Amino acid sequence: MQIARVVGDVVSTVKQPALSGHKLLVLQPVRPDRTPIGRALVAVDAAGAGAGEHVFFVRGREASYPFLPAETPVDACVIGIVDHWDVEAS
């Protein structure tokens, strides 16, 4: 799992039927100190997240697990909304 901030959403009126009814979010992965890392990506939302929230997400085959037994073609999925996190200084 990784932590990201929701920086936007994607509106698509034409998409694969298995994605119908699922919200698509633009995520910016962040480091533990909340600075951005890597490139933004699109993920399917399974947690009800919104813009500006920090979320945790999974990539790869596990991204489709929240939609089982449906075979949803996703490679990134928001699976939780972060209330807060703490990191000890090293």
Backbone torsions as a table, in degrees:
resi	resn	phi	psi	omega
1	MET	NA	151.9	177.6
2	GLN	-132.6	157.8	176.1
3	ILE	-102.2	141.9	179.1
4	ALA	-146.5	166.0	173.1
5	ARG	-111.0	136.9	177.7
6	VAL	-76.4	118.7	-177.3
7	VAL	-111.5	-1.1	179.1
8	GLY	175.1	-176.1	176.2
9	ASP	-135.8	167.6	-179.6
10	VAL	-121.4	128.5	176.2
11	VAL	-107.1	125.2	-178.9
12	SER	-138.9	116.9	179.4
13	THR	-88.0	-17.8	177.5
14	VAL	-119.6	116.6	179.4
15	LYS	-157.0	170.5	180.0
16	GLN	-57.4	135.2	-175.3
17	PRO	-54.5	-31.9	-179.8
18	ALA	-67.1	-17.3	178.8
19	LEU	-91.5	-3.2	-178.7
20	SER	-59.8	131.4	178.7
21	GLY	85.2	-2.1	179.3
22	HIS	-103.6	132.1	179.3
23	LYS	-78.5	139.5	177.0
24	LEU	-108.0	131.5	-177.5
25	LEU	-119.5	148.7	172.1
26	VAL	-96.0	123.2	-177.6
27	LEU	-112.9	141.5	170.1
28	GLN	-113.1	108.4	176.8
29	PRO	-57.3	146.3	-179.5
30	VAL	-130.5	154.6	174.1
31	ARG	-78.1	169.3	177.2
32	PRO	-57.5	-25.7	177.2
33	ASP	-87.4	10.7	175.5
34	ARG	76.3	8.6	175.2
35	THR	-83.2	145.1	-178.6
36	PRO	-62.9	147.6	176.2
37	ILE	-140.5	135.8	177.1
38	GLY	71.1	-166.5	-175.9
39	ARG	-96.5	151.4	175.6
40	ALA	-66.4	155.9	-179.5
41	LEU	-144.4	164.9	177.1
42	VAL	-102.8	134.8	179.2
43	ALA	-135.1	150.2	172.9
44	VAL	-80.3	140.2	-177.8
45	ASP	-95.9	120.8	175.7
46	ALA	-114.4	12.5	-175.1
47	ALA	-126.0	-7.3	-179.2
48	GLY	80.7	33.4	-178.3
49	ALA	-78.8	164.0	178.7
50	GLY	-140.6	174.7	-176.9
51	ALA	-56.1	136.8	177.4
52	GLY	88.8	-14.3	-178.6
53	GLU	-81.8	151.6	170.4
54	HIS	-91.5	138.5	-176.4
55	VAL	-135.5	165.3	166.5
56	PHE	-116.1	146.5	-174.0
57	PHE	-141.1	161.8	177.0
58	VAL	-120.6	156.9	178.5
59	ARG	-125.0	162.4	176.5
60	GLY	84.0	-157.6	-175.6
61	ARG	-56.6	-36.1	-178.6
62	GLU	-62.2	-21.2	-178.8
63	ALA	-64.4	-22.6	-179.1
64	SER	-90.5	-10.3	-175.4
65	TYR	-58.9	-38.1	-179.9
66	PRO	-61.7	-15.5	-175.3
67	PHE	-105.3	3.0	179.1
68	LEU	-60.2	145.4	7.8
69	PRO	-83.8	-0.8	176.4
70	ALA	-63.2	144.5	177.4
71	GLU	-97.3	86.6	-176.7
72	THR	-91.4	127.1	-175.8
73	PRO	-80.9	81.6	179.1
74	VAL	-128.9	151.3	175.0
75	ASP	-124.0	2.7	173.4
76	ALA	-150.0	136.4	-175.9
77	CYS	-145.4	131.7	173.1
78	VAL	-77.6	123.3	-177.5
79	ILE	-117.4	0.1	177.3
80	GLY	-169.2	155.2	176.8
81	ILE	-106.5	129.6	-176.9
82	VAL	-84.4	125.2	174.4
83	ASP	-79.1	-46.7	175.2
84	HIS	-167.5	163.1	172.1
85	TRP	-147.4	153.2	-179.8
86	ASP	-125.3	143.0	176.8
87	VAL	-131.3	127.6	177.4
88	GLU	-74.0	139.6	176.6
89	ALA	-67.3	141.5	179.6
90	SER	-107.7	NA	NA
